[in-house]
Amino acid sequence: MPLLEIRNLSVEFSTTSGKFRAVDGIDVTVEPNDLMAIVGESGSGKSVSMLAVMGLLPWTATITADVMAFNGHDLRDMTAKQRRRIIGRDMSMIFQEPMSSLNPCFTVGFQIKESLKKHTDLDRKGRQNRAIELMQLVGIPAPEKRLNAFPHQLSGGMSQRAMIAMALACEPKLLIADEPTTALDVTIQAQILELLTSLQEETGMALILITHDMGVVAETVRRVQVQYAGQKVEEQEVGALFDDPHHPYTAALLAALPERATERRLPTIPGVVPGQFDRPQGCLFSPRCRFANAHCKAVEPVQASPEMGLALCHYPLSHGEPTNREKAS
C-alpha cells in the first residue's frame, strides 16, 4: 500500500477577480522509503499541492480530489483535530524560508520541544534531551547553547538545520522539503542536501523534495515528477528522465542547464507560465513549445503511456524528437 496516494487533486483560489486553478488534476504516489522530487518553474503548483495535503492552505482555497490518502487514512474526511494528530508527527514539512517560518518570539529549543509536547509522552527532561539529540543529528554545534537562541541569532544555514530538526522531531514517515536550499549559499546547499538524504537512508522515511533546481535533482533523488501550470506533465526515474525526457517542457528545462549548453548563449524557454487570465485553450505549454501545432493549441492532451513517462503531450518526445513528426510539423 502506498504511503501517500493522491488522485486528481485540484486546488482553486477565490480572488476578487474570479477563481484561479493553481493545481489541476495532479496525481502523486509515494511509497515507504521513497525518494522523489517535484520540479518545475515558479507558479507550477508544486508547493500548493503539498500544502493542500498538509491542510495548510487558507480558507480561500477549494480542494478537491478523488483520492487523498496517507498511511491508510483518508485525508478528505478528516476533521481539523484528526488531521493535527498526523501533521507534525507522521507527516512533516520543511518550509522555503526558515527565517520567516520560525517564530521570532520564541527560542529554537521552545519551538522544537513544542512538537514533542504535542505528539509524544516525553516529560520535560525527556523533551530537553530529545531536542539536544535532534540538534546534534542535524549538525548544529553546541546544541545546549543553541537551544536557547532566537531565530535572528542563527545564520541561514543554522536556521534551516533547526527547521529540519523540528520536522524530524517525531520521526515522521513522510518528510516534504519545500525548496530547502533556495536561500543558502552553494556550500551550505550541498551540506543540507547531504544531510537530508543521509537522514532518509538512516530513518527509512519517505522524502519529497520540491525544487526548481535540476542539478539538485540529478544528485539527490530516485524519481522525478515534473509539473507545469498546475499539471503533472511527466514522471520518470531520474536517470531515464535526464537521458530521454518525453515532454517538451522537461526537455527544455534540461537544455537550459549550463553544463548541457553547447552554444555560447544559454538556451531559455520563451514566455512565462500562464496565470489566471492567459491560460491557453489546448495544451498549457503550447505557447512556449517549439513543436506545437494547431492541434496542440486547440485540444487538451491526454497522458501518454508509462513507457513514455506519462507525458501530458499529444506528441511525446523520443530522444529529442516528436513521436509523430508529420503531425507535429
JOGIHU-V844285 format. One record per residue. N is the residue number from 1. RES is the residue in one letter. SS is DSSP state (H for helix, E for strand, L for the rest). Layout:
# JOGIHU-V844285
{{N & RES & SS} {N & RES & SS}}
This chain:
# JOGIHU-V844285
{{1 & M & L} {2 & P & L} {3 & L & L} {4 & L & E} {5 & E & E} {6 & I & E} {7 & R & E} {8 & N & E} {9 & L & E} {10 & S & E} {11 & V & E} {12 & E & E} {13 & F & E} {14 & S & E} {15 & T & E} {16 & T & L} {17 & S & L} {18 & G & E} {19 & K & E} {20 & F & E} {21 & R & E} {22 & A & E} {23 & V & E} {24 & D & E} {25 & G & E} {26 & I & E} {27 & D & E} {28 & V & E} {29 & T & E} {30 & V & E} {31 & E & L} {32 & P & L} {33 & N & L} {34 & D & L} {35 & L & E} {36 & M & E} {37 & A & E} {38 & I & E} {39 & V & E} {40 & G & L} {41 & E & L} {42 & S & L} {43 & G & L} {44 & S & L} {45 & G & L} {46 & K & H} {47 & S & H} {48 & V & H} {49 & S & H} {50 & M & H} {51 & L & H} {52 & A & H} {53 & V & H} {54 & M & H} {55 & G & L} {56 & L & L} {57 & L & L} {58 & P & L} {59 & W & L} {60 & T & L} {61 & A & E} {62 & T & E} {63 & I & E} {64 & T & E} {65 & A & L} {66 & D & L} {67 & V & E} {68 & M & E} {69 & A & E} {70 & F & E} {71 & N & L} {72 & G & L} {73 & H & E} {74 & D & E} {75 & L & H} {76 & R & H} {77 & D & H} {78 & M & L} {79 & T & L} {80 & A & H} {81 & K & H} {82 & Q & H} {83 & R & H} {84 & R & H} {85 & R & H} {86 & I & H} {87 & I & E} {88 & G & L} {89 & R & L} {90 & D & L} {91 & M & E} {92 & S & E} {93 & M & E} {94 & I & E} {95 & F & L} {96 & Q & L} {97 & E & L} {98 & P & H} {99 & M & H} {100 & S & H} {101 & S & H} {102 & L & L} {103 & N & L} {104 & P & L} {105 & C & L} {106 & F & L} {107 & T & E} {108 & V & H} {109 & G & H} {110 & F & H} {111 & Q & H} {112 & I & H} {113 & K & H} {114 & E & H} {115 & S & H} {116 & L & H} {117 & K & H} {118 & K & H} {119 & H & H} {120 & T & L} {121 & D & L} {122 & L & L} {123 & D & L} {124 & R & H} {125 & K & H} {126 & G & H} {127 & R & H} {128 & Q & H} {129 & N & H} {130 & R & H} {131 & A & H} {132 & I & H} {133 & E & H} {134 & L & H} {135 & M & H} {136 & Q & H} {137 & L & H} {138 & V & L} {139 & G & L} {140 & I & L} {141 & P & L} {142 & A & L} {143 & P & H} {144 & E & H} {145 & K & H} {146 & R & H} {147 & L & L} {148 & N & L} {149 & A & L} {150 & F & E} {151 & P & H} {152 & H & H} {153 & Q & H} {154 & L & L} {155 & S & L} {156 & G & H} {157 & G & H} {158 & M & H} {159 & S & H} {160 & Q & H} {161 & R & H} {162 & A & H} {163 & M & H} {164 & I & H} {165 & A & H} {166 & M & H} {167 & A & H} {168 & L & H} {169 & A & L} {170 & C & L} {171 & E & L} {172 & P & L} {173 & K & L} {174 & L & E} {175 & L & E} {176 & I & E} {177 & A & E} {178 & D & E} {179 & E & L} {180 & P & L} {181 & T & L} {182 & T & L} {183 & A & L} {184 & L & L} {185 & D & L} {186 & V & H} {187 & T & H} {188 & I & H} {189 & Q & H} {190 & A & H} {191 & Q & H} {192 & I & H} {193 & L & H} {194 & E & H} {195 & L & H} {196 & L & H} {197 & T & H} {198 & S & H} {199 & L & H} {200 & Q & H} {201 & E & H} {202 & E & H} {203 & T & H} {204 & G & L} {205 & M & L} {206 & A & E} {207 & L & E} {208 & I & E} {209 & L & E} {210 & I & E} {211 & T & E} {212 & H & L} {213 & D & L} {214 & M & H} {215 & G & H} {216 & V & H} {217 & V & H} {218 & A & H} {219 & E & H} {220 & T & H} {221 & V & L} {222 & R & L} {223 & R & E} {224 & V & E} {225 & Q & E} {226 & V & E} {227 & Q & E} {228 & Y & E} {229 & A & L} {230 & G & L} {231 & Q & E} {232 & K & E} {233 & V & E} {234 & E & E} {235 & E & E} {236 & Q & E} {237 & E & E} {238 & V & H} {239 & G & H} {240 & A & H} {241 & L & H} {242 & F & H} {243 & D & H} {244 & D & L} {245 & P & L} {246 & H & L} {247 & H & L} {248 & P & H} {249 & Y & H} {250 & T & H} {251 & A & H} {252 & A & H} {253 & L & H} {254 & L & H} {255 & A & H} {256 & A & L} {257 & L & L} {258 & P & H} {259 & E & H} {260 & R & H} {261 & A & L} {262 & T & L} {263 & E & L} {264 & R & L} {265 & R & L} {266 & L & L} {267 & P & L} {268 & T & L} {269 & I & L} {270 & P & L} {271 & G & L} {272 & V & L} {273 & V & L} {274 & P & L} {275 & G & L} {276 & Q & L} {277 & F & L} {278 & D & L} {279 & R & L} {280 & P & L} {281 & Q & L} {282 & G & L} {283 & C & L} {284 & L & L} {285 & F & L} {286 & S & H} {287 & P & H} {288 & R & H} {289 & C & L} {290 & R & L} {291 & F & L} {292 & A & L} {293 & N & L} {294 & A & H} {295 & H & H} {296 & C & H} {297 & K & H} {298 & A & H} {299 & V & L} {300 & E & L} {301 & P & L} {302 & V & L} {303 & Q & E} {304 & A & L} {305 & S & L} {306 & P & H} {307 & E & H} {308 & M & H} {309 & G & L} {310 & L & L} {311 & A & L} {312 & L & E} {313 & C & L} {314 & H & L} {315 & Y & L} {316 & P & L} {317 & L & E} {318 & S & E} {319 & H & L} {320 & G & L} {321 & E & E} {322 & P & E} {323 & T & L} {324 & N & L} {325 & R & H} {326 & E & H} {327 & K & H} {328 & A & H} {329 & S & L}}
